[in-house]
Amino acid sequence: MTPELAIALLAVVFTAYQAYLSREHNRVSVMPSVGTTIHWDARDDGIELSYSLVNYGLGPARIKKMDLLFQKQKFDTAEHAPVEELIKKACDGRLALHVDRSALPRPGFCILAQSEYLLFRAFFPKLKRGEESRIKSALEILDFHLVYESVYGHRFELTSVGEKRG
């Protein structure tokens, strides 16, 4: 093998390795990372609770599937407003509430990078600051299982208790 051929072969190998590293960098640079955020607002007339999915990553999170769970059992999401129905079922008349907004992301929906998707905002009248634990205990039987993917098809899972896989 001549020195010129060896140099040319090394250049081809080095270029291929650079292309591989560039593709891996591109995949990582658009990786989504979905988590949850809870916002409490205690007012004079009650407590408002907002619960959102947030994409903290650098790329969009494409929803593949989201299941709602009530006491670890799958909840029917064919309802007109399944998140609202689920919250009302959990409170079961023990807490007065008004669900201001609720939504469920359907398969194919994308949560953009650094964006938030509001699952629900509910108002609990007559509760005072410090009574958030009453709401927490009523809603602790609720859970969700979210499956989402990156633009490159990397699959991730998240539950409402914060377990991430992917």
C-alpha positions in Angstrom: 0.0 0.0 0.0 1.4 3.4 -1.0 1.5 6.2 1.5 -1.0 8.2 -0.6 -3.5 5.4 -0.6 -3.1 5.0 3.2 -3.7 8.7 3.7 -6.7 8.6 1.4 -8.1 5.6 3.3 -7.6 7.3 6.7 -9.3 10.5 5.3 -12.4 8.4 4.3 -12.5 6.7 7.7 -12.1 10.0 9.5 -14.9 11.6 7.4 -17.3 8.7 8.0 -16.6 8.9 11.8 -17.2 12.7 11.7 -20.5 12.2 9.9 -21.5 9.6 12.5 -20.7 12.0 15.4 -22.6 14.8 13.6 -25.7 12.6 13.3 -25.5 11.6 16.9 -25.1 15.2 17.9 -28.2 16.2 15.9 -30.3 13.4 17.5 -29.3 14.5 21.0 -29.7 18.2 20.3 -33.5 17.7 19.5 -34.3 15.3 22.3 -37.5 16.1 24.2 -37.8 15.8 27.9 -41.4 16.0 29.3 -42.1 16.5 32.9 -45.0 17.9 34.9 -45.6 21.2 36.8 -48.2 22.0 39.4 -49.2 25.5 40.3 -51.2 26.4 43.4 -52.9 29.7 43.8 -54.6 30.3 47.2 -57.1 33.1 47.0 -59.7 34.6 49.4 -62.5 32.6 47.9 -60.7 29.3 47.4 -57.7 27.4 45.9 -56.9 27.1 42.2 -54.8 24.2 41.0 -53.2 23.9 37.5 -51.5 20.8 36.3 -49.4 20.8 33.1 -47.1 18.8 31.0 -43.9 20.7 30.2 -41.3 19.9 27.5 -38.0 20.9 29.1 -36.0 19.4 26.1 -34.6 21.0 23.0 -36.9 19.2 20.5 -40.6 18.5 20.1 -42.3 15.7 21.9 -44.7 13.8 19.7 -47.5 12.2 21.7 -47.9 8.5 20.9 -50.4 7.6 23.7 -51.7 8.9 26.9 -53.7 6.8 29.3 -55.6 8.2 32.3 -55.7 5.9 35.4 -58.2 5.8 38.3 -57.1 3.6 41.2 -54.5 2.0 38.8 -57.2 1.1 36.3 -57.4 2.6 32.8 -60.1 5.3 32.6 -62.2 5.6 29.5 -61.1 8.6 27.5 -64.0 8.5 25.0 -65.8 11.0 27.2 -66.3 14.5 25.9 -64.0 15.9 28.7 -62.2 12.8 30.2 -59.8 14.8 32.4 -62.6 16.8 34.0 -64.7 13.6 34.5 -61.7 11.9 36.1 -61.2 14.8 38.6 -64.8 14.9 39.5 -64.9 11.2 40.0 -61.9 11.4 42.3 -63.4 14.2 44.4 -66.7 12.3 44.5 -68.7 15.1 46.2 -66.2 15.4 49.1 -64.8 18.6 47.6 -66.7 21.3 45.7 -64.9 22.1 42.5 -65.2 23.9 39.2 -63.0 22.7 36.4 -62.1 25.8 34.4 -60.2 24.0 31.6 -59.2 20.5 30.8 -57.6 18.8 27.8 -56.0 15.5 26.8 -53.3 15.5 24.2 -54.2 13.0 21.4 -51.8 10.8 19.5 -49.8 12.9 17.0 -50.0 16.1 19.0 -46.6 17.7 19.5 -45.5 19.6 22.6 -42.9 22.0 21.3 -39.6 22.5 23.0 -39.8 24.7 26.1 -43.6 24.7 25.9 -46.4 23.8 28.3 -49.6 21.8 27.7 -52.3 22.5 30.4 -54.0 19.3 31.4 -56.4 21.0 33.8 -57.1 24.0 35.8 -59.6 23.5 38.7 -60.9 25.9 41.3 -61.8 24.5 44.8 -64.1 27.1 46.5 -64.2 27.6 50.2 -60.8 26.0 50.8 -58.2 28.2 52.5 -54.4 28.4 52.2 -52.9 25.3 54.0 -55.8 23.0 52.9 -54.0 21.9 49.7 -53.5 18.5 51.4 -57.2 17.9 51.2 -57.0 18.3 47.4 -53.8 16.2 47.2 -55.4 13.3 49.1 -58.5 13.4 46.9 -56.5 13.3 43.7 -53.8 10.8 44.8 -55.8 7.9 43.3 -55.3 9.5 39.8 -52.4 8.7 37.6 -51.4 8.9 33.9 -49.1 7.0 31.5 -47.6 9.1 28.7 -45.7 7.7 25.7 -44.0 10.2 23.5 -41.2 10.2 20.9 -38.5 12.5 19.4 -38.4 13.5 15.8 -36.0 10.7 15.3 -38.4 8.1 16.8 -36.7 7.7 20.2 -39.4 6.5 22.5 -40.0 7.8 26.1 -42.5 7.1 28.8 -43.6 9.2 31.8 -46.1 8.7 34.6 -47.6 11.3 36.8 -45.4 10.1 39.7 -42.4 11.2 37.7 -41.0 7.9 36.5 -39.2 8.4 33.1 -38.0 5.8 30.8 -36.4 6.2 27.4 
